[in-house]
């Protein structure tokens, strides 16, 4: 274990037990960064298509393939997914920055955010929920399960289909430099991918056989 020197920088502490939930939420949003955006397209029981950005989003499982997003409070996305059992997750590209932000507006359930923001939708391959036509990636999901945690609900979606625009696929996988996704930071801040760094994972056998690897890593 490496101990920090006495000259370490001062730290400001945030204790969730002593703070209002809304204030601590702002802290968490500012330190768990960057966060990918699940641009969730869902359909109400009445057939209204809801489109909303959710930045509490990640992969849950590989086999079977499952993704998850969190509805903070009871949002239209959650109600629609529970009603219809399906949704699509669309990647937010840089060029749809303003439109994606607009879909975060609290429109009434009977109004379509996509229509209000001028976003074109098109049929999906496997589910009834539409996908964003201008998005380079669409992940089609059926509802796997939900998990209530305090004031939020985690939605798990079983992935049944992924479609990626062909020009973004190279060597058998989608390439980040072609997808150009947006991500969320704290407050009203968003970000782009920026500089992309590539570094191979070091197998332990190689690390154990070559002491210079550890020495180089420790030097930084």
N, C-alpha and C positions, 0 to 999 in steps of 0.2 A: 504494500500500500504506500502511496506517495502522499505525504502530508503537505498542506499549503504553507508557504512561508508566512512569517509575521506581516509582511508587507502586502498581503492580499488586499484587494479592493474592498471598501466597506459595502455592506449589503443592506437593502431595505427589505424588511419582512412584511408579508401579507398573511394574516391569520384569518382563515374563513370563518372561524368561530367568533371573531370580533368585527366582522364586516357585514354589510348588507349583501344579500345574494347578488343583486344587480352590480354592485361595485366589484365583488370578487369575480363575477363573470367577465367583466372588462379586463381584469388582470389575466385570467386564463386565456382569453382570446388573444391577448398580446404576447403570450409566451409559448403557446402551442401553435407554432407557425413554421413555415407556411402550411395552410390547409387546402387540400384539393376540394373542388366544388362539385357536388352532385346536383346537377340541374335536373330536378325531378319533374317529369311529365306524368301526371296522373289524371284519371278521369272519374268524375263523380257518378253516382248512381243515376243522375239525371242527364248524363252525357256531356257535362261541361268539362273542358280540359284545363287543368291547373298546371302552371309552370312556375317552379320556385327554386331558388338556389339554397342548398343546405351545405354548410362547410364543415359540419361534424360528419365526416364521411371517410370510409376506408374499406379494404377487403377484409372479410371475416374468415373465409375458408377457401381452400383451393379445390378439395375433392370432398363433397360437391362444391362447385363454385358459388360462393355467396358474398354479396356486398352488403354494407349496412350504411344507413344514414340516421341521424337523430333529429327528431322533431322536438325542438325546445318549446314546450307548451303544446297545445293541441292545434296544429296547423291543418290547413286544407289538405295538404299532401297526405298526412296521416289518415284523416277521415276518408279520403278517396281510396287509398290503398286498402284500408280495412273493408270498404264497401265493394270493391271490384276485384281485389286480390292480385293486382298487377300494376306495373309502372315501368318507365324507362328512365335511365340515368344518362344524361347527355353531357359531354365535355363542353366547357365554356371556352371558346377560342378568343384570342385577343380582340378580334374585330367586333365581337359582340359584347364588349365591356359595358357600354351604357344600357343596352337592352337587358343584359343579365341583372344589372343593378335595379332596373325598373321592375323586374319581375319579383323583387323582394318587397315591393309595396303591398300593403295589406288590403288588396282588393276584396270585395265581398265574394262569397263562395259561388255566386251565380254569374260571375264575370270571369272571362278568360284573360289571364295576364299576357299570354302569347299574342292574342288579338290586339290588346291595348298597346303592346310594345312593338307591333308589326313584325313578329317573328313567324316565319313560315314553318308549318308542321307537315308531316307526311306519314303515311301508314308504316307501321313496324312490320317485321316479318313473322313474329311468333305470338305477339300479345296485342290486345285491342287498344292499349294506350298508344298514342302517337309518339313520334320522335321529332326532334328539332332538325329540320332539313339542312340548316346551315352549320350544324355541329359536325365535326370530323369523326366523332365517335358516339355511338349509341349502344348502351347496354340494356338489353331487354330482360325484365325480371318478373317472376311470379312471387307472391308473398310467401316467405318461408315461415316467419314468426315475428312477433313483436315482444319487446321487453320494457316494462315500465320501470323507470328509475327516477324517483322523486318527481320533479316537475316536467320530466322529459320522457320520451318514448323512443327506443331504438327499434328501427325497422330493418329486418333482415330480408333480403331479396335473393331468391334462387336465380342465378343467371342462366337463361335459356338460349341467349343469342347475343353475339357482339358483332356489330358492323362498323368498319373503319373505311374512310375514303381511301381508294386504292393508291393515290399518290403519296399517302403518308406511310405506306407499308414498304419496308425494305428488309431483305434477308429474313423474311418470315415473321417480322414483328413490327408493330407501329413505332415510328421514330419521333422522339420528343421534339426535335427541331422542326418537324413538319406539323405536329399537332398544335404547338404554341398555346398551351393552356394557361388560363388565369388561375390564381390562387388567392385565398383570403389571408389577411394579416389581422392586426388589431383595429378596433374602431371602424372607420370607414376606409381603411387602407386595403388595397389589392396589390398584387404583384404579378410580374411575368417571370418566365423561367430564368432569364439572365444567363450568366456564364454556366456552361455545362462542363463538369469535370468527370473524367473517367479514371477509375483505379481498380485493378483486379483484386479479388479476395485472396489472402495468403493462406494456403493450407497449413495445418499445424505441423505436418511432417516436414515441410520445407522450412518452417520457422525453427523447429527443433534442430534441424541439421545445419542450419546456417546462422550462427550467433550474430552476424553482422546485421541481419534483418531487424532484430529487436533493438540493437544499438541505434540503428538509423531511425527507427520509429520513435524511440525515446528522445532522441535529439530534436525531433520535429522537423 
